[in-house]
Amino acid sequence: MSSAAAASRRGRPLAAALAADLRRIVGHRRVLDDPASLAAYESDALTLYRCRPGAVVLPGDRDELVACVRLLHRAGIPFAARGAGTGLSGGALVPPGGVILGLARMDRILELNPAERWARVEPGVVNAELSRAAAPHGLRYAPDPASQAVCTLGGNLAENSGGPQCFLHGMTAQHVLEAEVVLADGRCERWGGPTLESDDLDLRGFLVGSEGSVAIASEIRLRLVPLPEAVATLLGAFADLHAACEAVAEVVAAGLRPVAMEVMDRRAIRAVEASVYRAGLPTDAGAVLIVEVEGPAARIPEEAAEVEEILERHRPLRLERAANPAERAAIWKGRKGAGGAMGQLAPDSLVMDGVVPRSRLAEIMDFVLRVEEESGLPIANLFHAGDGNIHPHFAYDARDREQARRVEEAATRILRRCLDLGGSLSGEHGIGLEKEELLAEQFDPPTLELMRRVRRAFDPAGLLNPDKGLPLPRGCAEAFHRHRRYRDGRA
Ligand SMILES: Cc1cc2nc3c(=O)[nH]c(=O)nc-3n(C[C@H](O)[C@H](O)[C@H](O)COP(=O)(O)OP(=O)(O)OC[C@H]3O[C@@H](n4cnc5c(N)ncnc54)[C@H](O)[C@@H]3O)c2cc1C
């Protein structure tokens, strides 16, 4: 094992004087530096990458956050924000000796303005909490990642998260109006404004999806959308994934605009039905397609019928409409619980995230099945089909190095095929550490250099969530314990 890898496994403690200064800012118990606490922060939900931080600091408000950032910047210590740690690309990790700023305590909804349909929140507010708070006003927050019961709005902003409803309502970028940000040196600024139309340089645009590397959002103003007057939820069961994907492509080509189109394959269905998220999904089907339409009550029956007509052409084994809110809730509980259900299949999982044009969806899923056959690795699929955003899911044991190597190799083949089909490396989980090596296959060197220069303009010292979302310098990959060494022959 190299010295960098050994250091990241053991962790590199923070200097005692710096830890004491941080404690003076946030309080003694809000700085975690004992091995047991730090172990919980050495990875996010992508367990392939691990690196024990020097300390975890838990500021309770903006002023504490700013004071911590200033101190770390002066000391030249790398740091990164963390919300709930549900990220799936290794984004909320720091290099050995770095500090994680855990923002889960900053969880207040500061203002909810029903007349103007926005809310001002701290970054640690859990996604689903905002919709719960907005519901009495007839409003909701539209981006709904499957992890919405735990992930934070700060993490959503950083990853430009999506979710089933984003097919109609757009990703997080379409919902962030304004953010108060803390720059890498501790200066505070406000980017964006009360509406999405800005006549200035779009700094808000730099922030959303920047994977925590441009600035830390300390407050966010988010759009809210009205709750729909009526909803119809359809569940089609198909013999195989191919048929379900062809049906999705036809709905899109017909110009229909459902709010969501989600596909789950047999492995995902069976994992759900064997778990607490059981939803009565057909375990004999090769795939299910969930389509939801929403809008004025007068229009919905007709729209649902139009979708049904298209699905019928693809010979579903069964096609049903949720008869009441309880049936609808059960379907979504199954879909949103699927990730958790599959997490129980093995100690580790790799949930991939790639995008293809929707017309190529059936083709990429055929390729995923080929990779499954050739690699001998079971792959489950559940994905935002309406967006052409696939999520092949590998359940495996990272302690088995050979298995981990094969999983990464298979995942890389699938991502490369997404690029070949005119797609991209990430729909919503970000690049993080996971895909940095492949970036050079999507972007040419001048474009990557431009990205580096933009990053440096915001953070010249390179301390804020360094090494994420851009090709890693050699040696850093080691520090993050990357198992993926086969490509350059270090396996
Ligand atoms: C079961 C499961 C299902 C999922 N389903 C979806 C899905 O449907 N759609 C989807 O898009 N994602 C999904 N995800 C991925 C994940 O939930 C999202 O990426 C989410 O936005 C991460 O939020 P978090 O609070 O956990 O962020 P973390 O994992 O803690 O951090 C993610 C990144 O955000 C940065 N960050 C955190 N807070 C801030 C801040 N205040 N300012 C600046 N940067 C910050 C971190 O530095 C890091 O780079 C799923 C994950 C799981 C485990």
The ligand as a MOL file (V3000), in Angstrom:
LIG
                    3D

  0  0  0     0  0            999 V3000
M  V30 BEGIN CTAB
M  V30 COUNTS 53 58 0 0 0
M  V30 BEGIN ATOM
M  V30 1 C -31.1400 5.5620 -2.2060 0
M  V30 2 C -30.6800 6.8050 -2.9470 0
M  V30 3 C -31.4930 7.3410 -3.9300 0
M  V30 4 C -31.0840 8.4930 -4.6230 0
M  V30 5 N -31.9240 9.0180 -5.5770 0
M  V30 6 C -31.5540 10.1300 -6.2460 0
M  V30 7 C -32.4190 10.6850 -7.2420 0
M  V30 8 O -33.5320 10.1980 -7.5200 0
M  V30 9 N -31.9910 11.8070 -7.8820 0
M  V30 10 C -30.7840 12.3840 -7.5990 0
M  V30 11 O -30.4490 13.4030 -8.2150 0
M  V30 12 N -29.9520 11.8770 -6.6570 0
M  V30 13 C -30.3100 10.7740 -5.9780 0
M  V30 14 N -29.4700 10.2540 -5.0190 0
M  V30 15 C -28.1630 10.8920 -4.7590 0
M  V30 16 C -28.1600 11.9270 -3.6100 0
M  V30 17 O -29.2270 11.7030 -2.7160 0
M  V30 18 C -28.2130 13.3570 -4.1630 0
M  V30 19 O -27.0180 13.6270 -4.8840 0
M  V30 20 C -28.3750 14.4330 -3.0730 0
M  V30 21 O -28.5390 15.6940 -3.6610 0
M  V30 22 C -27.2140 14.4950 -2.0960 0
M  V30 23 O -27.6210 15.2940 -0.9990 0
M  V30 24 P -26.8580 15.1850 0.3970 0
M  V30 25 O -27.4610 16.1620 1.3180 0
M  V30 26 O -26.8280 13.7870 0.8580 0
M  V30 27 O -25.4090 15.6750 -0.0670 0
M  V30 28 P -23.9710 15.0810 0.3120 0
M  V30 29 O -23.8470 13.6950 -0.1890 0
M  V30 30 O -23.6930 15.3260 1.7320 0
M  V30 31 O -23.0490 16.0360 -0.5710 0
M  V30 32 C -23.1170 15.9920 -1.9610 0
M  V30 33 C -22.2530 17.1220 -2.5350 0
M  V30 34 O -22.8460 18.3630 -2.1960 0
M  V30 35 C -21.8930 19.2180 -1.5900 0
M  V30 36 N -22.6540 20.0530 -0.6550 0
M  V30 37 C -23.4530 19.6520 0.3600 0
M  V30 38 N -24.0140 20.7190 0.9390 0
M  V30 39 C -23.5640 21.8140 0.2930 0
M  V30 40 C -23.7800 23.2130 0.4220 0
M  V30 41 N -24.5760 23.7130 1.3540 0
M  V30 42 N -23.1420 24.0500 -0.4290 0
M  V30 43 C -22.3200 23.5820 -1.4010 0
M  V30 44 N -22.0860 22.2620 -1.5620 0
M  V30 45 C -22.7050 21.3970 -0.7330 0
M  V30 46 C -20.8930 18.2790 -0.9640 0
M  V30 47 O -19.6290 18.9070 -0.8020 0
M  V30 48 C -20.8340 17.1650 -1.9840 0
M  V30 49 O -19.9660 17.5040 -3.0350 0
M  V30 50 C -29.8480 9.0970 -4.3160 0
M  V30 51 C -29.0400 8.5590 -3.3050 0
M  V30 52 C -29.4440 7.4170 -2.6350 0
M  V30 53 C -28.5460 6.8770 -1.5590 0
M  V30 END ATOM
M  V30 BEGIN BOND
M  V30 1 1 1 2
M  V30 2 1 2 3
M  V30 3 2 2 52
M  V30 4 2 3 4
M  V30 5 1 4 5
M  V30 6 1 4 50
M  V30 7 2 5 6
M  V30 8 1 6 7
M  V30 9 1 6 13
M  V30 10 2 7 8
M  V30 11 1 7 9
M  V30 12 1 9 10
M  V30 13 2 10 11
M  V30 14 1 10 12
M  V30 15 2 12 13
M  V30 16 1 13 14
M  V30 17 1 14 15
M  V30 18 1 14 50
M  V30 19 1 15 16
M  V30 20 1 16 17
M  V30 21 1 16 18
M  V30 22 1 18 19
M  V30 23 1 18 20
M  V30 24 1 20 21
M  V30 25 1 20 22
M  V30 26 1 22 23
M  V30 27 1 23 24
M  V30 28 2 24 25
M  V30 29 1 24 26
M  V30 30 1 24 27
M  V30 31 1 27 28
M  V30 32 2 28 29
M  V30 33 1 28 30
M  V30 34 1 28 31
M  V30 35 1 31 32
M  V30 36 1 32 33
M  V30 37 1 33 34
M  V30 38 1 33 48
M  V30 39 1 34 35
M  V30 40 1 35 36
M  V30 41 1 35 46
M  V30 42 1 36 37
M  V30 43 1 36 45
M  V30 44 2 37 38
M  V30 45 1 38 39
M  V30 46 1 39 40
M  V30 47 2 39 45
M  V30 48 1 40 41
M  V30 49 2 40 42
M  V30 50 1 42 43
M  V30 51 2 43 44
M  V30 52 1 44 45
M  V30 53 1 46 47
M  V30 54 1 46 48
M  V30 55 1 48 49
M  V30 56 2 50 51
M  V30 57 1 51 52
M  V30 58 1 52 53
M  V30 END BOND
M  V30 END CTAB
M  END
